[in-house]
Amino acid sequence: MALTSRHYELDCWSDAQEFYHSRGWTDGFPVVPPTPAAVNACLEWANLQADALIGIEPVRERPIIAEKLAINAVMAGCLPLHFPAVVTAWTGMLRPEFLLHGATASTGGCAVLLILNGPIRKEINAGCEFNVLGSSDRATSVIGRAIRLGLINILEVSPGAIDRSTLGHPGKISYCIAEDEEGSSWQSLAELRGIPRAASAVTVLAAGAPRQIMNEWTTVPEEILDTYAAEMRANMRNYSIWSGNYVVVIPKQHRDHLQNAGWSKADVAEYLFRKARITRAEWASVGKGSVIRDKGDVEYSALPSPAHLLVVAAGGPAGGFGAIIPPWLGTKSQAVTTGIGVCIDC
């Protein structure tokens, strides 16, 4: 199909790298040259016309066009079969409740976390075990990177431009994981958020960096989850007191103990809803006493309700580790789950 983006003829691969880097079109890493053939292959796989409107950025009212997403997906290293996940992630990010402009312009330095569910995980060979929050596999690495390159090149979310992050975190390069649905008796995250198990889905969340925890000394569910709750409370003291969509990533060793005791994701969420709470007075212990004022006895919960916790089964098969991923801005920016191939507002 005909593409409308400006076309450049360059002599070799190394020339293409310097050309793109010199114009600020990269994340600092080498890119795959987005040839018309590669871009069209992504569009055809997703059954999208080049000029298809994926959505409008709500604040600056910028259109997000399929061709531009495909160009950035190719640059990130995506194959055509990865592209539907990229498009669906953008569909969720453009929902008003996600608060895309705020998340990408904030000094707080959050990144867009993607969580994959359903058959697409197997179709693209997404890793969900070893090193799941790192470079676990090709698919999640390039899909997450495609989101960042799209933000840079379509919405000018570059450091010092729209992106005003004081620090940022490595998830701003790529932040995409797949849930280990086969290694768990629990319902998947997408199922619990209204997507049938037979369908594929992407959940997007404006999220802070992962905070790893460890407890290898118990098989008691409450004691295991007390460690997760402690890290959630630490985030409330050290970063933000406001409640929102926290993510807990529970690898197999902890998950087995919980499941053997008959605990469901709902049980985990209910327990952490009750335990992950602090009073404002606790800010005095971390140097924030000046903002306590007369509200020291006011209690704050990490979660507005148990349903706000996103429980994800993922991680390697051994080791008493887990992770808390905190939200960026409480309930003002919400997680959005979208089915892949589902038409929204048609």
Contacts in CASP RR format, 6 or more apart in sequence:
PFRMAT RR
TARGET T0000
AUTHOR 0000-0000-0000
METHOD contacts of the structure
MODEL  1
MALTSRHYELDCWSDAQEFYHSRGWTDGFPVVPPTPAAVNACLEWANLQA
DALIGIEPVRERPIIAEKLAINAVMAGCLPLHFPAVVTAWTGMLRPEFLL
HGATASTGGCAVLLILNGPIRKEINAGCEFNVLGSSDRATSVIGRAIRLG
LINILEVSPGAIDRSTLGHPGKISYCIAEDEEGSSWQSLAELRGIPRAAS
AVTVLAAGAPRQIMNEWTTVPEEILDTYAAEMRANMRNYSIWSGNYVVVI
PKQHRDHLQNAGWSKADVAEYLFRKARITRAEWASVGKGSVIRDKGDVEY
SALPSPAHLLVVAAGGPAGGFGAIIPPWLGTKSQAVTTGIGVCIDC
1 40 0 8 1.000
1 43 0 8 1.000
1 44 0 8 1.000
1 49 0 8 1.000
1 50 0 8 1.000
2 50 0 8 1.000
3 36 0 8 1.000
3 39 0 8 1.000
3 40 0 8 1.000
3 50 0 8 1.000
3 67 0 8 1.000
4 50 0 8 1.000
4 51 0 8 1.000
4 67 0 8 1.000
5 67 0 8 1.000
5 68 0 8 1.000
5 71 0 8 1.000
7 36 0 8 1.000
8 19 0 8 1.000
10 16 0 8 1.000
10 19 0 8 1.000
10 33 0 8 1.000
13 33 0 8 1.000
16 31 0 8 1.000
16 33 0 8 1.000
17 30 0 8 1.000
17 31 0 8 1.000
20 26 0 8 1.000
20 31 0 8 1.000
20 75 0 8 1.000
21 28 0 8 1.000
24 152 0 8 1.000
24 158 0 8 1.000
25 31 0 8 1.000
25 75 0 8 1.000
25 149 0 8 1.000
25 152 0 8 1.000
25 153 0 8 1.000
26 75 0 8 1.000
26 149 0 8 1.000
26 152 0 8 1.000
27 145 0 8 1.000
27 148 0 8 1.000
27 149 0 8 1.000
27 152 0 8 1.000
27 173 0 8 1.000
29 145 0 8 1.000
29 173 0 8 1.000
31 75 0 8 1.000
31 76 0 8 1.000
31 77 0 8 1.000
31 149 0 8 1.000
32 38 0 8 1.000
32 74 0 8 1.000
32 75 0 8 1.000
32 76 0 8 1.000
32 77 0 8 1.000
33 74 0 8 1.000
33 75 0 8 1.000
34 70 0 8 1.000
34 71 0 8 1.000
34 72 0 8 1.000
34 74 0 8 1.000
34 75 0 8 1.000
35 74 0 8 1.000
38 74 0 8 1.000
39 67 0 8 1.000
39 70 0 8 1.000
39 71 0 8 1.000
39 74 0 8 1.000
40 50 0 8 1.000
40 70 0 8 1.000
41 80 0 8 1.000
42 70 0 8 1.000
42 73 0 8 1.000
42 74 0 8 1.000
42 78 0 8 1.000
42 80 0 8 1.000
42 83 0 8 1.000
43 49 0 8 1.000
43 50 0 8 1.000
43 66 0 8 1.000
43 67 0 8 1.000
43 70 0 8 1.000
43 83 0 8 1.000
44 80 0 8 1.000
45 80 0 8 1.000
45 81 0 8 1.000
45 83 0 8 1.000
45 84 0 8 1.000
46 66 0 8 1.000
46 80 0 8 1.000
46 83 0 8 1.000
46 84 0 8 1.000
46 87 0 8 1.000
48 66 0 8 1.000
48 70 0 8 1.000
48 87 0 8 1.000
49 66 0 8 1.000
50 65 0 8 1.000
50 66 0 8 1.000
50 67 0 8 1.000
50 70 0 8 1.000
51 65 0 8 1.000
51 66 0 8 1.000
51 67 0 8 1.000
52 65 0 8 1.000
52 66 0 8 1.000
53 63 0 8 1.000
53 64 0 8 1.000
53 65 0 8 1.000
53 66 0 8 1.000
54 64 0 8 1.000
54 65 0 8 1.000
54 66 0 8 1.000
54 69 0 8 1.000
54 87 0 8 1.000
54 90 0 8 1.000
54 91 0 8 1.000
54 94 0 8 1.000
55 63 0 8 1.000
55 64 0 8 1.000
55 90 0 8 1.000
55 91 0 8 1.000
55 94 0 8 1.000
56 62 0 8 1.000
56 63 0 8 1.000
56 64 0 8 1.000
56 94 0 8 1.000
57 63 0 8 1.000
57 64 0 8 1.000
57 94 0 8 1.000
57 100 0 8 1.000
57 101 0 8 1.000
57 155 0 8 1.000
58 94 0 8 1.000
58 96 0 8 1.000
58 100 0 8 1.000
58 101 0 8 1.000
59 100 0 8 1.000
59 101 0 8 1.000
59 102 0 8 1.000
60 101 0 8 1.000
60 155 0 8 1.000
62 154 0 8 1.000
62 155 0 8 1.000
64 90 0 8 1.000
64 94 0 8 1.000
64 154 0 8 1.000
66 87 0 8 1.000
68 150 0 8 1.000
68 153 0 8 1.000
68 154 0 8 1.000
69 83 0 8 1.000
69 86 0 8 1.000
69 87 0 8 1.000
69 90 0 8 1.000
69 146 0 8 1.000
69 150 0 8 1.000
69 154 0 8 1.000
70 83 0 8 1.000
71 153 0 8 1.000
72 146 0 8 1.000
72 149 0 8 1.000
72 150 0 8 1.000
72 153 0 8 1.000
72 154 0 8 1.000
73 82 0 8 1.000
73 83 0 8 1.000
73 86 0 8 1.000
73 142 0 8 1.000
73 146 0 8 1.000
73 149 0 8 1.000
75 146 0 8 1.000
75 149 0 8 1.000
76 142 0 8 1.000
76 143 0 8 1.000
76 144 0 8 1.000
76 145 0 8 1.000
76 146 0 8 1.000
76 148 0 8 1.000
76 149 0 8 1.000
77 142 0 8 1.000
77 145 0 8 1.000
77 146 0 8 1.000
78 86 0 8 1.000
78 142 0 8 1.000
78 143 0 8 1.000
78 146 0 8 1.000
79 142 0 8 1.000
81 123 0 8 1.000
81 124 0 8 1.000
82 124 0 8 1.000
82 139 0 8 1.000
82 142 0 8 1.000
82 143 0 8 1.000
82 146 0 8 1.000
84 120 0 8 1.000
84 200 0 8 1.000
84 340 0 8 1.000
84 341 0 8 1.000
85 114 0 8 1.000
85 116 0 8 1.000
85 120 0 8 1.000
85 124 0 8 1.000
85 143 0 8 1.000
85 200 0 8 1.000
85 202 0 8 1.000
85 340 0 8 1.000
86 143 0 8 1.000
86 144 0 8 1.000
86 146 0 8 1.000
86 147 0 8 1.000
88 201 0 8 1.000
88 202 0 8 1.000
88 338 0 8 1.000
88 339 0 8 1.000
88 340 0 8 1.000
88 341 0 8 1.000
88 342 0 8 1.000
89 112 0 8 1.000
89 114 0 8 1.000
89 143 0 8 1.000
89 144 0 8 1.000
89 147 0 8 1.000
89 202 0 8 1.000
89 204 0 8 1.000
89 338 0 8 1.000
90 147 0 8 1.000
91 338 0 8 1.000
91 344 0 8 1.000
92 98 0 8 1.000
92 202 0 8 1.000
92 204 0 8 1.000
92 336 0 8 1.000
92 338 0 8 1.000
93 100 0 8 1.000
93 112 0 8 1.000
93 147 0 8 1.000
93 204 0 8 1.000
93 336 0 8 1.000
94 100 0 8 1.000
95 336 0 8 1.000
97 333 0 8 1.000
97 334 0 8 1.000
97 336 0 8 1.000
98 204 0 8 1.000
98 206 0 8 1.000
98 333 0 8 1.000
98 334 0 8 1.000
98 336 0 8 1.000
99 206 0 8 1.000
99 329 0 8 1.000
99 332 0 8 1.000
99 333 0 8 1.000
99 334 0 8 1.000
102 329 0 8 1.000
102 333 0 8 1.000
103 110 0 8 1.000
103 112 0 8 1.000
103 206 0 8 1.000
103 328 0 8 1.000
103 329 0 8 1.000
103 333 0 8 1.000
104 151 0 8 1.000
104 155 0 8 1.000
104 157 0 8 1.000
104 162 0 8 1.000
104 163 0 8 1.000
105 157 0 8 1.000
105 162 0 8 1.000
105 163 0 8 1.000
105 164 0 8 1.000
106 164 0 8 1.000
106 165 0 8 1.000
106 328 0 8 1.000
106 329 0 8 1.000
107 164 0 8 1.000
107 165 0 8 1.000
107 166 0 8 1.000
108 165 0 8 1.000
108 166 0 8 1.000
108 167 0 8 1.000
108 168 0 8 1.000
108 328 0 8 1.000
109 165 0 8 1.000
109 166 0 8 1.000
109 167 0 8 1.000
109 168 0 8 1.000
109 169 0 8 1.000
109 172 0 8 1.000
109 208 0 8 1.000
109 328 0 8 1.000
110 168 0 8 1.000
110 206 0 8 1.000
110 207 0 8 1.000
110 208 0 8 1.000
110 328 0 8 1.000
110 329 0 8 1.000
111 148 0 8 1.000
111 168 0 8 1.000
111 169 0 8 1.000
111 171 0 8 1.000
111 172 0 8 1.000
111 175 0 8 1.000
111 206 0 8 1.000
111 207 0 8 1.000
111 208 0 8 1.000
111 209 0 8 1.000
112 144 0 8 1.000
112 147 0 8 1.000
112 148 0 8 1.000
112 151 0 8 1.000
112 175 0 8 1.000
112 204 0 8 1.000
112 205 0 8 1.000
112 206 0 8 1.000
112 207 0 8 1.000
113 171 0 8 1.000
113 175 0 8 1.000
113 176 0 8 1.000
113 177 0 8 1.000
113 204 0 8 1.000
113 205 0 8 1.000
113 206 0 8 1.000
113 207 0 8 1.000
113 208 0 8 1.000
113 247 0 8 1.000
113 325 0 8 1.000
114 140 0 8 1.000
114 143 0 8 1.000
114 144 0 8 1.000
114 147 0 8 1.000
114 175 0 8 1.000
114 176 0 8 1.000
114 177 0 8 1.000
114 202 0 8 1.000
114 203 0 8 1.000
114 204 0 8 1.000
115 176 0 8 1.000
115 177 0 8 1.000
115 178 0 8 1.000
115 179 0 8 1.000
115 189 0 8 1.000
115 202 0 8 1.000
115 203 0 8 1.000
115 204 0 8 1.000
115 205 0 8 1.000
115 247 0 8 1.000
115 310 0 8 1.000
115 312 0 8 1.000
116 126 0 8 1.000
116 140 0 8 1.000
116 143 0 8 1.000
116 176 0 8 1.000
116 177 0 8 1.000
116 178 0 8 1.000
116 179 0 8 1.000
116 200 0 8 1.000
116 201 0 8 1.000
116 202 0 8 1.000
117 178 0 8 1.000
117 179 0 8 1.000
117 181 0 8 1.000
117 188 0 8 1.000
117 189 0 8 1.000
117 190 0 8 1.000
117 191 0 8 1.000
117 195 0 8 1.000
117 200 0 8 1.000
117 201 0 8 1.000
117 202 0 8 1.000
117 203 0 8 1.000
118 181 0 8 1.000
118 188 0 8 1.000
118 190 0 8 1.000
118 197 0 8 1.000
118 198 0 8 1.000
118 199 0 8 1.000
118 200 0 8 1.000
118 201 0 8 1.000
119 198 0 8 1.000
119 199 0 8 1.000
119 200 0 8 1.000
120 126 0 8 1.000
120 200 0 8 1.000
120 340 0 8 1.000
121 127 0 8 1.000
121 128 0 8 1.000
121 178 0 8 1.000
121 179 0 8 1.000
121 181 0 8 1.000
121 200 0 8 1.000
123 200 0 8 1.000
124 139 0 8 1.000
124 143 0 8 1.000
125 137 0 8 1.000
125 138 0 8 1.000
125 139 0 8 1.000
126 137 0 8 1.000
126 139 0 8 1.000
126 140 0 8 1.000
126 178 0 8 1.000
127 136 0 8 1.000
127 137 0 8 1.000
127 139 0 8 1.000
127 140 0 8 1.000
127 178 0 8 1.000
128 136 0 8 1.000
128 177 0 8 1.000
128 178 0 8 1.000
128 179 0 8 1.000
128 180 0 8 1.000
128 181 0 8 1.000
128 314 0 8 1.000
128 315 0 8 1.000
129 136 0 8 1.000
129 180 0 8 1.000
129 252 0 8 1.000
129 314 0 8 1.000
129 315 0 8 1.000
129 316 0 8 1.000
129 317 0 8 1.000
130 136 0 8 1.000
130 315 0 8 1.000
130 316 0 8 1.000
131 316 0 8 1.000
132 177 0 8 1.000
132 178 0 8 1.000
132 249 0 8 1.000
132 251 0 8 1.000
132 314 0 8 1.000
132 315 0 8 1.000
132 316 0 8 1.000
133 177 0 8 1.000
133 210 0 8 1.000
133 249 0 8 1.000
133 315 0 8 1.000
133 323 0 8 1.000
135 141 0 8 1.000
136 177 0 8 1.000
139 178 0 8 1.000
140 174 0 8 1.000
140 176 0 8 1.000
140 177 0 8 1.000
140 178 0 8 1.000
141 174 0 8 1.000
141 176 0 8 1.000
142 174 0 8 1.000
143 174 0 8 1.000
143 176 0 8 1.000
144 174 0 8 1.000
144 175 0 8 1.000
144 176 0 8 1.000
145 173 0 8 1.000
145 174 0 8 1.000
147 174 0 8 1.000
147 175 0 8 1.000
147 176 0 8 1.000
148 172 0 8 1.000
148 173 0 8 1.000
148 174 0 8 1.000
150 157 0 8 1.000
151 157 0 8 1.000
152 158 0 8 1.000
155 162 0 8 1.000
156 162 0 8 1.000
157 163 0 8 1.000
159 165 0 8 1.000
165 172 0 8 1.000
168 209 0 8 1.000
169 208 0 8 1.000
169 209 0 8 1.000
170 209 0 8 1.000
171 209 0 8 1.000
175 207 0 8 1.000
177 249 0 8 1.000
177 312 0 8 1.000
177 314 0 8 1.000
178 314 0 8 1.000
179 188 0 8 1.000
179 189 0 8 1.000
179 190 0 8 1.000
179 312 0 8 1.000
179 313 0 8 1.000
179 314 0 8 1.000
180 252 0 8 1.000
180 313 0 8 1.000
180 314 0 8 1.000
180 315 0 8 1.000
181 188 0 8 1.000
181 197 0 8 1.000
181 313 0 8 1.000
183 252 0 8 1.000
183 255 0 8 1.000
183 313 0 8 1.000
184 255 0 8 1.000
184 259 0 8 1.000
184 313 0 8 1.000
185 259 0 8 1.000
186 255 0 8 1.000
186 259 0 8 1.000
186 264 0 8 1.000
186 265 0 8 1.000
186 311 0 8 1.000
186 313 0 8 1.000
187 197 0 8 1.000
187 264 0 8 1.000
187 265 0 8 1.000
188 197 0 8 1.000
188 313 0 8 1.000
189 203 0 8 1.000
189 310 0 8 1.000
189 311 0 8 1.000
189 312 0 8 1.000
189 337 0 8 1.000
190 197 0 8 1.000
190 199 0 8 1.000
190 201 0 8 1.000
190 203 0 8 1.000
190 337 0 8 1.000
190 339 0 8 1.000
191 197 0 8 1.000
192 265 0 8 1.000
192 311 0 8 1.000
193 201 0 8 1.000
193 203 0 8 1.000
193 337 0 8 1.000
194 337 0 8 1.000
195 201 0 8 1.000
195 337 0 8 1.000
195 339 0 8 1.000
199 339 0 8 1.000
199 340 0 8 1.000
199 342 0 8 1.000
200 339 0 8 1.000
200 340 0 8 1.000
200 341 0 8 1.000
201 337 0 8 1.000
201 338 0 8 1.000
201 339 0 8 1.000
201 340 0 8 1.000
202 337 0 8 1.000
202 338 0 8 1.000
202 339 0 8 1.000
202 340 0 8 1.000
203 310 0 8 1.000
203 335 0 8 1.000
203 336 0 8 1.000
203 337 0 8 1.000
203 338 0 8 1.000
204 335 0 8 1.000
204 336 0 8 1.000
204 338 0 8 1.000
205 245 0 8 1.000
205 247 0 8 1.000
205 310 0 8 1.000
205 325 0 8 1.000
205 327 0 8 1.000
205 335 0 8 1.000
205 336 0 8 1.000
206 327 0 8 1.000
206 328 0 8 1.000
206 329 0 8 1.000
206 333 0 8 1.000
207 247 0 8 1.000
207 325 0 8 1.000
207 326 0 8 1.000
207 327 0 8 1.000
207 328 0 8 1.000
208 325 0 8 1.000
208 326 0 8 1.000
208 327 0 8 1.000
208 328 0 8 1.000
209 325 0 8 1.000
210 249 0 8 1.000
210 323 0 8 1.000
210 324 0 8 1.000
210 325 0 8 1.000
211 231 0 8 1.000
211 234 0 8 1.000
211 235 0 8 1.000
211 323 0 8 1.000
211 324 0 8 1.000
211 325 0 8 1.000
211 326 0 8 1.000
212 321 0 8 1.000
212 322 0 8 1.000
212 323 0 8 1.000
213 227 0 8 1.000
213 228 0 8 1.000
213 230 0 8 1.000
213 231 0 8 1.000
213 321 0 8 1.000
213 322 0 8 1.000
213 323 0 8 1.000
213 324 0 8 1.000
214 227 0 8 1.000
214 320 0 8 1.000
214 321 0 8 1.000
214 322 0 8 1.000
215 223 0 8 1.000
215 224 0 8 1.000
215 227 0 8 1.000
215 254 0 8 1.000
215 320 0 8 1.000
216 253 0 8 1.000
216 319 0 8 1.000
216 320 0 8 1.000
218 224 0 8 1.000
218 257 0 8 1.000
219 257 0 8 1.000
219 260 0 8 1.000
219 261 0 8 1.000
220 257 0 8 1.000
220 261 0 8 1.000
221 257 0 8 1.000
221 258 0 8 1.000
221 261 0 8 1.000
221 263 0 8 1.000
221 267 0 8 1.000
221 271 0 8 1.000
222 271 0 8 1.000
224 254 0 8 1.000
224 257 0 8 1.000
224 258 0 8 1.000
225 258 0 8 1.000
225 268 0 8 1.000
225 271 0 8 1.000
225 272 0 8 1.000
225 275 0 8 1.000
226 275 0 8 1.000
228 248 0 8 1.000
228 272 0 8 1.000
228 276 0 8 1.000
228 322 0 8 1.000
228 324 0 8 1.000
229 271 0 8 1.000
229 272 0 8 1.000
229 275 0 8 1.000
229 276 0 8 1.000
231 324 0 8 1.000
232 246 0 8 1.000
232 272 0 8 1.000
232 276 0 8 1.000
232 302 0 8 1.000
232 324 0 8 1.000
232 326 0 8 1.000
233 276 0 8 1.000
233 277 0 8 1.000
233 278 0 8 1.000
233 282 0 8 1.000
233 302 0 8 1.000
235 302 0 8 1.000
235 324 0 8 1.000
235 326 0 8 1.000
236 276 0 8 1.000
236 278 0 8 1.000
236 300 0 8 1.000
236 302 0 8 1.000
237 278 0 8 1.000
237 282 0 8 1.000
237 283 0 8 1.000
237 285 0 8 1.000
237 286 0 8 1.000
237 288 0 8 1.000
238 286 0 8 1.000
239 326 0 8 1.000
240 326 0 8 1.000
240 327 0 8 1.000
240 329 0 8 1.000
240 330 0 8 1.000
241 278 0 8 1.000
241 280 0 8 1.000
241 283 0 8 1.000
241 300 0 8 1.000
242 300 0 8 1.000
242 329 0 8 1.000
242 330 0 8 1.000
242 331 0 8 1.000
243 300 0 8 1.000
243 301 0 8 1.000
243 302 0 8 1.000
243 303 0 8 1.000
243 304 0 8 1.000
243 308 0 8 1.000
243 330 0 8 1.000
243 331 0 8 1.000
244 302 0 8 1.000
244 303 0 8 1.000
244 304 0 8 1.000
244 308 0 8 1.000
244 327 0 8 1.000
244 330 0 8 1.000
244 331 0 8 1.000
244 334 0 8 1.000
245 308 0 8 1.000
245 309 0 8 1.000
245 310 0 8 1.000
245 327 0 8 1.000
245 330 0 8 1.000
245 334 0 8 1.000
245 335 0 8 1.000
246 272 0 8 1.000
246 276 0 8 1.000
246 302 0 8 1.000
246 303 0 8 1.000
246 308 0 8 1.000
246 309 0 8 1.000
246 310 0 8 1.000
246 324 0 8 1.000
246 325 0 8 1.000
246 326 0 8 1.000
246 327 0 8 1.000
247 309 0 8 1.000
247 310 0 8 1.000
247 311 0 8 1.000
247 312 0 8 1.000
247 323 0 8 1.000
247 324 0 8 1.000
247 325 0 8 1.000
247 326 0 8 1.000
248 268 0 8 1.000
248 272 0 8 1.000
248 309 0 8 1.000
248 310 0 8 1.000
248 311 0 8 1.000
248 312 0 8 1.000
248 322 0 8 1.000
248 323 0 8 1.000
248 324 0 8 1.000
248 325 0 8 1.000
249 312 0 8 1.000
249 314 0 8 1.000
249 315 0 8 1.000
249 322 0 8 1.000
249 323 0 8 1.000
249 324 0 8 1.000
249 325 0 8 1.000
250 258 0 8 1.000
250 268 0 8 1.000
250 311 0 8 1.000
250 312 0 8 1.000
250 313 0 8 1.000
250 314 0 8 1.000
250 322 0 8 1.000
251 314 0 8 1.000
251 315 0 8 1.000
251 316 0 8 1.000
251 317 0 8 1.000
251 319 0 8 1.000
251 320 0 8 1.000
251 321 0 8 1.000
251 322 0 8 1.000
252 315 0 8 1.000
252 316 0 8 1.000
252 317 0 8 1.000
252 318 0 8 1.000
253 317 0 8 1.000
253 318 0 8 1.000
253 319 0 8 1.000
253 320 0 8 1.000
253 321 0 8 1.000
254 320 0 8 1.000
254 321 0 8 1.000
254 322 0 8 1.000
255 313 0 8 1.000
258 267 0 8 1.000
258 268 0 8 1.000
265 311 0 8 1.000
266 306 0 8 1.000
268 309 0 8 1.000
268 311 0 8 1.000
269 303 0 8 1.000
269 306 0 8 1.000
269 307 0 8 1.000
269 309 0 8 1.000
269 311 0 8 1.000
270 306 0 8 1.000
272 302 0 8 1.000
272 303 0 8 1.000
272 306 0 8 1.000
272 309 0 8 1.000
273 301 0 8 1.000
273 302 0 8 1.000
273 303 0 8 1.000
273 305 0 8 1.000
273 306 0 8 1.000
273 309 0 8 1.000
276 301 0 8 1.000
276 302 0 8 1.000
276 303 0 8 1.000
277 299 0 8 1.000
277 300 0 8 1.000
277 301 0 8 1.000
277 302 0 8 1.000
278 299 0 8 1.000
278 300 0 8 1.000
279 296 0 8 1.000
279 297 0 8 1.000
279 298 0 8 1.000
279 299 0 8 1.000
279 300 0 8 1.000
280 292 0 8 1.000
280 295 0 8 1.000
280 296 0 8 1.000
280 297 0 8 1.000
280 298 0 8 1.000
280 300 0 8 1.000
281 292 0 8 1.000
281 296 0 8 1.000
281 297 0 8 1.000
283 289 0 8 1.000
283 291 0 8 1.000
283 292 0 8 1.000
284 292 0 8 1.000
303 309 0 8 1.000
304 331 0 8 1.000
308 331 0 8 1.000
310 335 0 8 1.000
327 333 0 8 1.000
327 335 0 8 1.000
338 344 0 8 1.000
END
